[in-house]
Amino acid sequence: MKPETQQDHGGGRIVRLAEIGRPSVRFVLNGVVCEALAGDTVLTAILVRTPALRRSEFGPEFRAGFCLMGACQDCWIWQEEGTRLRACSTPVAEGMRLSTEAPEGWP
């Protein structure tokens, strides 16, 4: 799921209305340099830009997180080196390199 494709579906799912004065944090999502605000979770940082976090591993549906508290496992995404993280409970950090698609050979 490429960011350009997601934007064709109507832009971001989250609209930021407050706390817009926090410092910026740069991260890479699917090879594209993005900005978030310091203190955002990875899930928030991605959903401000796109309508979905990733595609389901069980079908063609898009997923955007479900419980938003780290219990349901719907928000797993990958760091470029292949490790998974929960987007809803992981703070975005300067220089993070994230992928919404599972690495080659991932079960």
Backbone as a ProteinNet text record, in pm:
[ID]
protein_1_A
[PRIMARY]
MKPETQQDHGGGRIVRLAEIGRPSVRFVLNGVVCEALAGDTVLTAILVRTPALRRSEFGPEFRAGFCLMGACQDCWIWQEEGTRLRACSTPVAEGMRLSTEAPEGWP
[TERTIARY]
84.6	0	89.8	97.9	183.5	108	178.7	111.5	35.1	88.7	19.5	-117	-125.2	-251.3	-348.6	-298.8	-385.4	-444.6	-366.7	-416.6	-529.3	-532.8	-641.8	-774.1	-769.2	-890	-943.8	-896.4	-954.4	-864.2	-732.7	-642.2	-638.1	-597.7	-580.3	-710.5	-705.1	-821.1	-833.7	-720.9	-720	-695.5	-776.1	-757.8	-712.3	-596.8	-538.7	-605.4	-668.1	-737	-666.9	-582.7	-517.1	-373.2	-298.2	-159.4	-73.5	-91.2	-14.4	120.2	149	273.3	388.7	372	481.4	590.8	714.6	823.7	795.8	851.7	836.3	936	894.8	978.2	970.8	1084.8	1086.1	1102.9	1025.4	1035.2	1012.4	1042.7	1024.8	917	818.1	710	708.5	734.3	737	827.8	941.6	1039.7	1014.9	906.7	873	900	975.4	1003	874.6	839.3	716.7	750.3	656.1	672.3	554.8	584.3	483.3	515.4	437.7	466.7	523.4	621.4	680.7	569.8	574.8	473.7	364.9	355.3	257.7	295.7	196.4	224.8	249.5	307.6	327.2	191.6	89.9	-43.8	-97.3	-87.8	-133.4	-53.3	78.5	165	126.3	90.7	53.3	-88.5	-183	-322.9	-351.9	-262	-275.8	-253.2	-171.2	-135.1	-222.1	-269.7	-336.2	-465.3	-556.7	-681.3	-669.4	-557.7	-542.5	-396.9	-377.6	-243.4	-176.8	-252.2	-197.5	-312.7	-279.8	-379.3	-380.9	-496.1	-508.6	-425.1	-367.1	-293.2	-386.9	-515.4	-612.5	-702.5	-688.8	-772.8	-732.7	-810	-773.1	-812.6	-877.1	-927	-813.4	-840.9	-747.1	-775.3	-670.4	-681.8	-631.6	-692.3	-652.3	-637.9	-614.1	-610.5	-752.2	-766.8	-899.8	-918.7	-841.7	-864.1	-792.2	-684.4	-602.9	-537.3	-522	-455.5	-361.9	-326	-226.1	-276.7	-406.2	-460.3	-500.2	-540.3	-602.1	-505.2	-388	-287.2	-324.6	-418.7	-459.9	-364.5	-280.5	-197	-50.7	-19.6	119.4	166.7	283.2	354	500.1	582.1	720.5	817.4	929.8	1042.1	1112.3	1183.9	1245.3	1336.6	1400.2	1489.7	1412.1	1277.8	1197.3	1128.7	1162.2	1094.7	958.3	862.6	728.2	717.3	622.8	590.9	442.5	389.9	249.3	242.7	178.5	173.2	95.1	-1.8	-85.9	-17.3	87	150.7	299.6	349.6	490.8	502.4	575.9	594	677.8	639.9	719.6	849.7	959.5	1090.7	1162	1244.8	1324.1	1401.3	1388.4	1464.3	1405.7	1291.2	1230.3	1208.6	1228.8	1207.5	1103.7	982.3	867.8	814.6	753.9	692.2	554.7	456.6	322.3	303.3	405	397.1	496.8	453.9	540.4	665.2	778.5	900	889.3	968	973.8	994.3	912.6	927.5	860	795.4	726.6	604.1	578.6	464.6	331.8
-115.7	0	122.8	191.3	307	432.9	532.1	653.5	721.7	719.1	783.3	718	586.6	514.6	549.6	555.9	587.9	726.9	821.9	958	965.9	876.4	872.9	836.3	781.2	740	850.9	974.7	1085	1149.9	1127.1	1191.7	1120.7	1193.6	1135.3	1104.4	1005.9	967.2	1059.4	1108.9	1195.1	1338.5	1430.6	1572.7	1636.4	1697.5	1757.9	1893	1909.1	2033.6	2114.5	2049.7	2117.5	2068.4	2130	2093.2	2092	2190.8	2193.2	2263.9	2316.6	2389.8	2305.1	2172.5	2087.2	2076.9	2046.3	2031.3	1917.5	1929.1	1826	1713.4	1594.6	1475.3	1419.5	1387.9	1330.2	1179.4	1107.6	962.4	923.1	798	749.6	641.7	655.9	558.9	507.7	379.4	317.8	394.4	440.1	509.2	658.1	713	854.2	926	1036.1	1114.2	1186.4	1172.2	1231.4	1309.2	1392.6	1464.9	1435	1429	1413.8	1516.8	1517.8	1605.6	1523	1578.2	1510.3	1470.5	1347	1296	1215.2	1222.4	1141.2	994.5	907.6	765.7	744	630.6	595.5	591.2	537.9	529.9	668.2	762.3	898.9	961.5	945.6	1004.1	955.1	829.1	772.9	812.7	805.4	833.3	981.4	1071	1211.6	1226.2	1139.9	1145.7	1059.4	948.1	847.5	797.2	739.5	689.9	552.8	483.3	348.8	325.2	233.9	199.6	98.5	-4.8	-111.8	-194.8	-291.7	-389.7	-507.1	-569.7	-689.3	-801	-883.8	-999.2	-1112.6	-1097.2	-1202.2	-1169.8	-1052.1	-1013.6	-876.5	-820.5	-693.4	-569.4	-587.8	-473.7	-391.1	-262.1	-172.8	-175.4	-161.7	-160.4	-25.5	23.7	153	147.7	30.2	15.8	-8.5	-70.4	-103.7	-56.8	-113	-80.8	47	82.3	200.7	199.1	79.5	69.5	-50	-111.4	-218.3	-356	-379.4	-510.5	-597.2	-537.9	-616.5	-664.8	-608.3	-644.6	-606.3	-514.7	-471	-366.7	-307.5	-196.8	-235	-363.4	-403	-347.3	-286.3	-253.2	-290.5	-269.2	-315.4	-200	-214.7	-127.4	-184.8	-102.1	-148.5	-268.2	-280.5	-395.5	-523.4	-515.9	-636.3	-659.2	-583.3	-603.3	-534.7	-598.9	-542.4	-449.7	-357	-273.4	-242	-214.3	-173.2	-23.4	17	158.2	241.5	180.8	258.3	291.6	218.4	242.6	274.3	292.5	325.5	472.4	552.7	693.1	701.4	790.7	811.8	879.1	840.2	894.5	945.4	1044.4	1101.3	991	985.4	891	751.4	724.7	591.2	559.8	433.1	387.8	275.9	305.7	216.7	166.2	48.9	-10.7	-64.5	-40.3	-91.6	-231.2	-283.3	-418	-509.8	-632.9	-731.7	-756.9	-778.1	-807.8	-943.1	-958.3	-1083.4	-1201.8	-1305.1	-1425.9	-1421	-1306.4	-1299.1	-1388	-1464.8	-1559	-1498
0	0	0	-107.6	-122.1	-77.6	-17.8	24.5	-88.3	-212.2	-323.4	-347.5	-334.4	-352.2	-241.3	-118.3	-5.7	-20.1	-66	-78.9	-180.1	-276.4	-372.8	-306.7	-184.8	-114.1	-23.4	-37	38.6	141.9	140	234.4	367.9	471.1	602.9	674.2	762.1	843	963.9	1015.4	1132.9	1088.4	1140	1114.2	1244.9	1241	1361.2	1385.2	1502.8	1536	1644.4	1722.5	1834.2	1845.7	1932.4	1959.6	1833.9	1750.1	1625.8	1641	1759.6	1781.8	1831.5	1840.5	1887.6	1781.6	1821.3	1723.5	1624.5	1505.7	1402.2	1421.7	1378	1377.2	1235.7	1175.7	1041.3	1049.6	968	959.4	814.5	781.9	645.1	647.3	558.7	546.2	403	386	252.5	157.2	208.2	125.3	107.2	164.9	150.3	282.8	277.7	398.4	439.5	567.9	622.3	748.6	792.3	917.9	1008.8	1136.8	1240.7	1347.9	1453.4	1565.9	1680.7	1749.3	1864.6	1961.1	2009.3	2100.6	2033	1899.8	1826.7	1834.9	1832.8	1813	1664.1	1629.8	1489	1418.6	1483.7	1424	1389.5	1482.3	1455.9	1342.8	1347	1243.8	1104.8	1092.8	962.6	923.8	1017.6	983.4	960.2	1000.9	963.8	813.2	756.3	613.8	524.2	576.6	493.4	559.6	484.7	543.3	608.9	586.3	642.2	679.4	771.6	817.3	724.9	687	603.8	549.1	465.3	419.3	515.5	526.6	609.3	549.3	634.6	583.2	542.4	569.4	539.9	421.4	363.8	250.6	199.4	107.6	45.1	124.9	239.6	315.3	375.4	391.3	458.4	607.6	687.5	833.1	885.1	992.6	1048.1	1199.6	1255.1	1399.8	1449.5	1562.9	1612.3	1755.8	1849.9	1991.2	2034.5	1966.6	1994.1	2132.6	2192.6	2323	2332.6	2221	2220.6	2254.5	2246.2	2283.4	2164.1	2053.7	1945.7	1838.1	1828	1728.2	1585.7	1568.2	1435.2	1376.5	1458.9	1411.6	1391.3	1383.3	1359.2	1225.9	1224.5	1100	1121.4	1021.6	1026.5	1014	1081.9	1055.8	932.9	858.6	734.5	754.4	871.8	892.2	922.1	933.9	946.2	1078.6	1183.6	1311.8	1311.7	1379.8	1388.3	1509.5	1501.2	1616	1614.7	1732.1	1743.3	1721.3	1615.9	1579.7	1680.9	1750.1	1841.8	1972.8	2009.1	2138.6	2128.2	2006.6	1985.9	1944.8	2020.7	1980.1	1852.5	1762.3	1642.3	1685.2	1620.8	1657.2	1532.8	1552.2	1443.9	1372.7	1240.3	1159.5	1148.3	1211.1	1197.1	1050	1013.7	876.2	883.4	837.4	854.4	721.3	725.7	607.5	646.3	562.4	588.2	530.3	464.4	407.4	476.4	497.6	563	479	544.6	470.3	398.4	296.7	220	313.9	300.5	379.7	514	547.1	676.7	672.9	780.2	777.8	750.4
[MASK]
+++++++++++++++++++++++++++++++++++++++++++++++++++++++++++++++++++++++++++++++++++++++++++++++++++++++++++

